[in-house]
Amino acid sequence: MAGHGIDFTAGPIRKNMLLFAVPLLLSNLFQQLYNAADSVIVGNFVGAEALAAVSSSTPLINMMVGFFNGMAIGAGVVIAGYFGARDMEKLRRAIHTDIAFGIIAGAVLVILGTVFTPLILRWMQTPEDVLPESIRYFRIYSLGVIFSVLYNIMMGIMNAIGDSRHPLYYLILSSIINIFLDLFLVGVVHTGVSGAAFATIMSQAVSSILCLRKLMHDDTPYRVRLRDIRIDVGMLRRIISYGLPSGIQNSVINFANIIVQTNINTFASAAVAGSGAYSKIEGFAFLPITSFSLSLTTFVGQNIGAGKRDRVLKGMRFGILCSITLAEIIGLSFFLFAPLLISLFNTDPAVVSFGVRQARIESLFYCFLALSHCIAGVLRGAGKATVPMMIMLGSWCIFRVIYITVALSVSHTVELVYAAYPITWLISSTLFILYLMKTDWLHAAERHRDF
């Protein structure tokens, strides 16, 4: 099995975690590059209103896929545990059930996205000059959202068995395809936001097909076979028990971000475009955060499955330190070079001004964002996904919405909306640290795992 992925239950902790996290980081880099490509190309070839149309759809896209990506994280915890415990039969059933669930979930999202797009975008108070293009972009994207769901599920499966390299290779290829299709469809054929959406779903289709092909051709006891892709009710129940808290957390937090986006939409299309440009660059700060958070979930899951408590604690400390250090370096760079970076998306002075203001308020606090995500990753790997769900829902959702509602009733300024993020990152980090200090979370996780 070692030839197909990294076994976190043996060998040097730091080396193995870096060997796993670096391909994840590069995968996230290419993911971010091709997400940013849509905005850069649309913003420069079509204009600020088209950029705002793409930007206004982003929180809605995140909410759509967020729930099922959270479920994929839960499935990854189950798979990592069986891998660590060397239970090949249950590992095989978990993988096939996970893929079957992804197919069903993706089909449901296709229907929901195409039917309810206009209603939701109007509810979000999307500016009228942006609304038609936003509807067009999101509806086309929704037609291919099943590929996004399946890619994330199969990437989660590969990560859980220690393989972060092959998802990287497939994502590099799909990123190149996306950029070339964007340039051709938007820059040459002049299809506007429709071309950008089509380029995205085509590139996601390529990456998901390649992931499935890899899982089908691995010569392992858990090799994927099309005839075995079906729902095992008992295994699905177990996956849901681990994934549901993360899925709910992702969906509700993204719903809260839609509330934030709705308030930004009240400041006109330049604010929407500026915020969209900022969010694409902010995504680069998520590179080390996501990489080490997922690494920690896999690392902890495998080692608890193998009953190796000391490795869990050593790996946790190393992963968190790496993540917050790298995130803060990116945040400082963003703070210093914000005007240049925002102008890459659109040179309209109003758009750049809004984007720079948001960057200067939020970017120096990425260390708290990293700390929260990494501790959440550790707890999910330990099978305690309810804890990060409760902390993040309370701070990033309930408190964030209350804060914005009260703050804007006092003064309708966009800076108050931007400030909601660093404030809530600090609150969640404080709560996570207190939880780790006041509870014997690892002992409880060991008692309740049955791998």
Residue pairs with C-beta under 8 A, 6 or more apart in sequence:
1 7
1 83
1 161
1 220
4 161
4 162
4 163
4 218
4 220
5 158
5 161
5 162
5 163
6 16
6 19
6 20
6 162
6 163
6 164
7 16
7 162
7 302
8 16
8 17
8 20
8 84
8 162
8 298
8 299
8 302
8 303
8 311
8 315
9 84
9 302
9 303
9 305
9 306
9 308
9 311
13 311
13 314
13 315
13 318
14 318
17 292
17 295
17 299
17 315
17 318
17 319
20 159
20 162
20 164
20 295
20 298
20 299
21 164
21 291
21 292
21 295
21 319
21 322
22 291
23 164
23 165
23 167
23 168
24 159
24 164
24 168
24 290
24 291
24 294
24 295
25 287
25 288
25 291
26 168
26 172
27 155
27 164
27 167
27 168
27 171
28 286
28 287
28 290
28 291
29 284
29 287
30 168
30 171
30 172
30 174
30 175
31 171
31 175
32 280
32 283
32 284
32 286
32 287
33 175
33 179
34 174
34 175
34 178
34 179
34 200
34 203
35 280
35 283
36 280
36 281
36 283
36 345
37 175
37 178
37 179
37 182
38 54
38 178
38 182
38 196
38 197
38 199
38 200
39 51
39 54
39 55
39 276
39 277
39 280
39 345
40 280
40 344
40 345
41 179
41 182
41 183
41 186
41 187
41 196
42 50
42 51
42 54
42 182
42 186
42 192
42 193
42 196
43 50
43 51
43 273
43 277
43 345
43 346
44 345
44 346
45 186
45 187
45 190
46 186
46 192
46 193
47 346
48 269
48 270
48 273
48 346
48 348
48 351
49 129
49 130
49 133
49 269
49 273
50 133
50 192
50 193
51 273
51 276
51 277
51 345
51 346
51 351
52 127
52 130
52 269
52 270
52 272
52 273
52 276
53 130
53 133
53 134
53 136
53 137
53 193
54 134
54 137
54 193
54 196
54 276
55 272
55 273
55 275
55 276
55 277
55 279
56 121
56 124
56 126
56 127
56 130
56 134
56 261
56 265
56 272
56 276
57 121
57 134
57 137
57 138
57 141
58 261
58 276
58 279
59 124
59 254
59 257
59 258
59 260
59 261
60 117
60 120
60 121
60 124
60 138
60 258
61 138
61 141
61 145
62 254
62 257
63 251
63 254
63 255
63 257
63 258
64 109
64 112
64 113
64 142
64 145
65 109
65 145
65 148
65 149
65 152
66 247
66 250
66 251
66 253
66 254
67 247
67 248
67 250
67 251
68 102
68 105
68 106
68 109
68 149
68 152
68 153
68 247
69 149
69 152
69 247
69 250
70 243
70 244
70 245
70 246
70 247
70 248
70 249
70 250
70 251
71 101
71 105
71 239
71 240
71 243
71 244
71 246
71 247
72 98
72 102
72 152
72 153
72 156
72 243
73 156
73 243
73 246
73 294
73 297
73 380
73 385
74 239
74 240
74 241
74 242
74 243
74 244
74 245
74 246
74 247
74 380
74 385
75 94
75 98
75 101
75 153
75 156
75 157
75 160
75 239
75 242
75 243
76 156
76 157
76 159
76 160
76 294
76 297
76 298
76 301
77 160
77 242
77 243
77 297
77 301
77 380
77 381
77 383
77 385
78 94
78 235
78 238
78 239
78 242
79 91
79 94
79 95
79 98
79 156
79 157
79 160
79 161
80 160
80 161
80 297
80 298
80 301
80 302
80 305
80 381
81 301
81 302
81 304
81 305
81 383
81 449
81 451
82 88
82 90
82 91
82 94
82 305
82 451
83 91
83 160
83 161
83 162
83 302
83 305
84 301
84 302
84 303
84 304
84 305
84 306
84 451
85 305
85 306
85 451
87 451
88 221
88 222
89 221
90 235
91 161
91 221
91 222
92 221
92 222
92 223
92 228
93 232
93 235
94 232
94 235
94 238
94 239
95 157
95 215
95 222
95 224
96 224
96 225
96 228
96 229
96 230
96 232
97 230
97 231
97 232
97 235
97 236
97 239
98 153
98 156
98 157
98 239
99 150
99 153
99 154
99 157
99 212
99 224
99 229
100 229
100 230
100 231
101 153
101 231
101 236
101 239
102 149
102 150
102 153
102 154
103 146
103 150
103 229
104 231
105 149
106 145
106 146
106 147
106 148
106 149
106 150
107 146
109 142
109 145
109 146
109 149
110 142
110 143
110 144
110 145
110 146
112 142
113 138
113 139
113 141
113 142
113 143
113 145
114 139
114 142
114 143
117 135
117 138
117 139
117 142
118 135
121 131
121 134
121 135
121 138
122 131
123 262
124 258
124 261
124 262
124 265
125 262
125 265
125 266
126 134
126 265
126 272
127 265
127 268
127 269
127 272
129 269
130 269
130 272
133 192
133 193
134 193
136 192
136 193
136 194
136 197
137 193
137 194
137 196
137 197
138 197
140 194
140 197
140 198
140 201
141 197
141 200
141 201
143 201
144 200
144 201
144 202
144 204
144 205
145 201
147 201
147 204
147 205
147 207
147 208
148 204
148 208
150 208
150 211
150 212
151 204
151 207
151 208
151 211
154 167
154 208
154 211
154 212
154 215
155 167
155 211
157 215
158 164
158 166
158 167
158 211
158 214
158 215
159 167
159 294
159 298
160 298
160 301
161 222
162 298
162 302
164 295
166 211
166 214
167 207
167 211
169 210
170 206
170 207
170 210
170 211
170 214
171 207
173 206
173 207
173 210
174 203
174 204
174 206
174 207
174 210
175 203
177 199
177 202
177 203
177 206
178 199
178 200
178 202
178 203
181 195
181 198
181 199
181 202
181 203
182 195
182 196
182 199
184 195
185 191
185 194
185 195
185 196
185 198
185 199
186 192
186 195
186 196
186 199
189 195
191 198
212 224
215 223
215 224
216 223
216 224
216 225
216 226
217 223
218 224
242 380
242 383
242 385
243 385
244 385
245 385
245 386
245 388
245 389
246 380
246 385
246 388
246 389
248 389
248 393
249 385
249 388
249 389
249 392
249 393
252 393
252 397
253 392
253 393
253 396
253 397
255 397
256 396
256 397
256 398
256 400
256 401
259 400
259 401
259 404
260 400
260 404
260 417
260 420
261 272
261 275
263 404
263 408
263 417
264 271
264 272
264 275
264 414
264 417
265 271
265 272
266 412
267 354
267 414
270 348
270 350
270 351
270 353
270 354
271 354
271 414
273 345
273 346
273 348
273 351
273 354
274 342
274 350
274 351
274 352
274 353
274 354
274 355
274 356
274 357
274 358
275 354
275 355
275 358
276 345
277 342
277 344
277 345
277 346
277 351
277 355
278 342
278 354
278 355
278 358
278 359
278 362
280 345
281 334
281 341
281 342
281 359
282 334
282 359
282 362
282 363
284 330
284 334
285 327
285 330
285 331
285 334
285 363
285 366
285 369
287 326
287 330
288 322
288 323
288 326
288 327
288 330
288 370
289 323
289 327
289 366
289 369
289 370
289 373
289 374
290 373
291 323
292 319
292 320
292 322
292 323
292 370
292 374
292 377
293 323
293 373
293 374
293 376
293 377
294 377
295 319
295 377
296 315
296 316
296 319
296 320
296 374
296 377
296 378
296 381
297 377
297 378
297 380
297 381
298 381
299 311
299 312
299 315
299 316
299 319
299 381
300 312
300 315
300 316
300 377
300 378
300 381
300 382
301 381
301 382
301 383
303 309
303 311
303 312
303 315
304 312
304 381
304 382
304 383
304 445
304 446
304 449
304 451
305 449
305 451
307 446
309 442
309 446
312 382
312 442
313 442
316 378
319 374
319 377
319 378
320 370
320 371
320 374
320 375
320 378
323 370
323 371
323 373
323 374
324 367
324 370
324 371
324 374
326 370
327 366
327 367
327 369
327 370
328 364
328 366
328 367
328 370
330 366
331 363
331 364
331 365
331 366
331 367
332 363
332 364
334 341
334 359
334 363
335 359
335 360
335 363
335 364
338 355
338 356
338 359
338 360
338 363
339 352
339 356
341 359
342 351
342 352
342 355
342 356
342 359
343 352
345 351
345 355
346 352
354 414
357 414
357 415
357 418
358 414
358 418
361 415
361 418
361 419
361 422
362 418
362 421
362 422
364 422
365 421
365 422
365 425
365 426
368 422
368 425
368 426
368 428
368 429
369 425
371 429
371 432
371 433
372 391
372 392
372 425
372 428
372 429
372 432
375 388
375 429
375 432
375 433
375 435
375 436
376 388
376 391
376 392
376 432
379 385
379 387
379 388
379 441
380 388
382 441
382 442
382 445
383 445
383 448
383 449
384 441
384 444
384 445
387 435
387 441
388 432
391 428
391 431
391 432
391 435
392 428
394 431
395 424
395 427
395 428
395 431
396 424
396 428
399 424
399 427
400 420
400 421
400 424
403 420
403 423
403 424
404 416
404 417
404 420
407 416
407 417
407 419
407 420
408 416
408 417
435 441
